[in-house]
Amino acid sequence: MSPSEHDIYEEHVLDHYEDPYHRGPLEHATHSDEGNNPLCGDVIHIDLKLTDDGKVQEAWFDGDGCVISQASASMLVEQMEGKTLEELKNFSADEMLALFGPKLTPNRQKCCLLSWRVLQSAVHSPINGDADTDDNDGPHFGGPSLGEES
């Protein structure tokens, strides 16, 4: 790769970091999830608004972390708008790394793939869907629930 190509990639990454696409919360999201990389502290939250026929109408992210984690999240939500649920589920880790551009070390690949992992789990995390209708499906910690403490 020539130095000019390298500069273009770096500029593309910095553009997404400094002026991210759809950063912030999404009102009326239908799907949402958050994840982190405990080794470096990167955090990504993704909100999706899916249409009734399963297309991504809007995708937003928020988070904290390194340039790679935040820029890749911006690139990913921009790329996923208009895609079908099936296209989201089939979008691979290798495709995510290719979307990002510059070659990364294995440790830095984890930063890039954090948003991809969160997107994959957000697809299965409806906000007002069947998963939230039955409180008995959630984790149980033993002891009284908040409703029983009176």
C-alpha positions as a Python dict, from the first residue, in 0.01 Angstrom:
ca = {
    (1, 'M'): (0, 0, 0),
    (2, 'S'): (138, 339, -91),
    (3, 'P'): (172, 612, 174),
    (4, 'S'): (-109, 813, 13),
    (5, 'E'): (-351, 517, 44),
    (6, 'H'): (-248, 481, 408),
    (7, 'D'): (-320, 852, 467),
    (8, 'I'): (-666, 818, 308),
    (9, 'Y'): (-752, 532, 543),
    (10, 'E'): (-627, 721, 845),
    (11, 'E'): (-822, 1031, 739),
    (12, 'H'): (-1136, 819, 689),
    (13, 'V'): (-1097, 674, 1041),
    (14, 'L'): (-1035, 1015, 1199),
    (15, 'D'): (-1334, 1163, 1012),
    (16, 'H'): (-1562, 902, 1170),
    (17, 'Y'): (-1407, 959, 1512),
    (18, 'E'): (-1423, 1339, 1504),
    (19, 'D'): (-1758, 1369, 1322),
    (20, 'P'): (-1939, 1041, 1392),
    (21, 'Y'): (-2248, 924, 1208),
    (22, 'H'): (-2561, 903, 1430),
    (23, 'R'): (-2392, 930, 1769),
    (24, 'G'): (-2627, 954, 2065),
    (25, 'P'): (-2947, 792, 2186),
    (26, 'L'): (-3225, 697, 1945),
    (27, 'E'): (-3577, 778, 2058),
    (28, 'H'): (-3827, 504, 1980),
    (29, 'A'): (-3561, 238, 1923),
    (30, 'T'): (-3699, -112, 1876),
    (31, 'H'): (-3374, -299, 1956),
    (32, 'S'): (-3082, -206, 2178),
    (33, 'D'): (-2774, -350, 2344),
    (34, 'E'): (-2447, -247, 2503),
    (35, 'G'): (-2111, -415, 2540),
    (36, 'N'): (-1761, -344, 2655),
    (37, 'N'): (-1407, -462, 2617),
    (38, 'P'): (-1291, -518, 2976),
    (39, 'L'): (-925, -529, 2871),
    (40, 'C'): (-918, -168, 2749),
    (41, 'G'): (-1239, -13, 2882),
    (42, 'D'): (-1408, 57, 2545),
    (43, 'V'): (-1789, 74, 2572),
    (44, 'I'): (-2039, 73, 2284),
    (45, 'H'): (-2417, 108, 2299),
    (46, 'I'): (-2623, 52, 1982),
    (47, 'D'): (-2988, 145, 1926),
    (48, 'L'): (-3178, 21, 1621),
    (49, 'K'): (-3518, 115, 1484),
    (50, 'L'): (-3648, -168, 1266),
    (51, 'T'): (-3946, -139, 1035),
    (52, 'D'): (-4231, -389, 1053),
    (53, 'D'): (-4079, -579, 760),
    (54, 'G'): (-3741, -611, 937),
    (55, 'K'): (-3530, -337, 777),
    (56, 'V'): (-3304, -102, 970),
    (57, 'Q'): (-3474, 236, 947),
    (58, 'E'): (-3222, 401, 1181),
    (59, 'A'): (-2907, 292, 1364),
    (60, 'W'): (-2736, 499, 1634),
    (61, 'F'): (-2445, 436, 1868),
    (62, 'D'): (-2290, 588, 2175),
    (63, 'G'): (-1995, 499, 2389),
    (64, 'D'): (-1650, 576, 2516),
    (65, 'G'): (-1315, 443, 2414),
    (66, 'C'): (-1031, 458, 2170),
    (67, 'V'): (-1038, 603, 1819),
    (68, 'I'): (-1071, 254, 1667),
    (69, 'S'): (-1372, 145, 1874),
    (70, 'Q'): (-1561, 471, 1827),
    (71, 'A'): (-1480, 521, 1457),
    (72, 'S'): (-1569, 161, 1372),
    (73, 'A'): (-1906, 199, 1550),
    (74, 'S'): (-1980, 508, 1341),
    (75, 'M'): (-1884, 323, 1021),
    (76, 'L'): (-2096, 23, 1118),
    (77, 'V'): (-2420, 208, 1198),
    (78, 'E'): (-2385, 408, 877),
    (79, 'Q'): (-2334, 86, 676),
    (80, 'M'): (-2627, -98, 838),
    (81, 'E'): (-2905, 155, 772),
    (82, 'G'): (-3144, 23, 510),
    (83, 'K'): (-3023, -336, 550),
    (84, 'T'): (-3255, -623, 634),
    (85, 'L'): (-3237, -817, 959),
    (86, 'E'): (-3098, -1110, 763),
    (87, 'E'): (-2822, -890, 615),
    (88, 'L'): (-2731, -770, 965),
    (89, 'K'): (-2710, -1123, 1100),
    (90, 'N'): (-2498, -1234, 803),
    (91, 'F'): (-2253, -939, 824),
    (92, 'S'): (-1931, -1112, 934),
    (93, 'A'): (-1640, -1008, 1154),
    (94, 'D'): (-1415, -1020, 846),
    (95, 'E'): (-1652, -783, 664),
    (96, 'M'): (-1638, -550, 966),
    (97, 'L'): (-1258, -545, 959),
    (98, 'A'): (-1267, -476, 584),
    (99, 'L'): (-1517, -194, 637),
    (100, 'F'): (-1283, -34, 891),
    (101, 'G'): (-995, -35, 643),
    (102, 'P'): (-647, -25, 799),
    (103, 'K'): (-491, -356, 904),
    (104, 'L'): (-502, -401, 1280),
    (105, 'T'): (-310, -612, 1531),
    (106, 'P'): (-517, -885, 1700),
    (107, 'N'): (-557, -671, 2015),
    (108, 'R'): (-676, -372, 1812),
    (109, 'Q'): (-911, -596, 1612),
    (110, 'K'): (-1101, -647, 1939),
    (111, 'C'): (-1155, -269, 1956),
    (112, 'C'): (-1287, -267, 1598),
    (113, 'L'): (-1511, -572, 1648),
    (114, 'L'): (-1675, -451, 1970),
    (115, 'S'): (-1946, -257, 1783),
    (116, 'W'): (-2000, -556, 1551),
    (117, 'R'): (-2055, -785, 1852),
    (118, 'V'): (-2297, -535, 2010),
    (119, 'L'): (-2488, -503, 1681),
    (120, 'Q'): (-2519, -882, 1656),
    (121, 'S'): (-2665, -901, 2008),
    (122, 'A'): (-2887, -591, 1961),
    (123, 'V'): (-3062, -772, 1675),
    (124, 'H'): (-3173, -1029, 1935),
    (125, 'S'): (-3260, -771, 2203),
    (126, 'P'): (-3600, -616, 2132),
    (127, 'I'): (-3694, -333, 2366),
    (128, 'N'): (-4072, -390, 2370),
    (129, 'G'): (-4082, -742, 2235),
    (130, 'D'): (-4158, -1084, 2374),
    (131, 'A'): (-3834, -1086, 2573),
    (132, 'D'): (-3968, -814, 2806),
    (133, 'T'): (-4325, -938, 2856),
    (134, 'D'): (-4248, -1199, 3122),
    (135, 'D'): (-4052, -1078, 3424),
    (136, 'N'): (-3984, -1438, 3526),
    (137, 'D'): (-3737, -1479, 3239),
    (138, 'G'): (-3485, -1232, 3384),
    (139, 'P'): (-3193, -1315, 3611),
    (140, 'H'): (-3271, -1416, 3968),
    (141, 'F'): (-3043, -1299, 4246),
    (142, 'G'): (-3214, -1457, 4545),
    (143, 'G'): (-3380, -1249, 4817),
    (144, 'P'): (-3685, -1030, 4775),
    (145, 'S'): (-3764, -848, 4454),
    (146, 'L'): (-3812, -472, 4467),
    (147, 'G'): (-4187, -529, 4462),
    (148, 'E'): (-4170, -749, 4774),
    (149, 'E'): (-3970, -501, 4986),
    (150, 'S'): (-4235, -301, 5172),
}
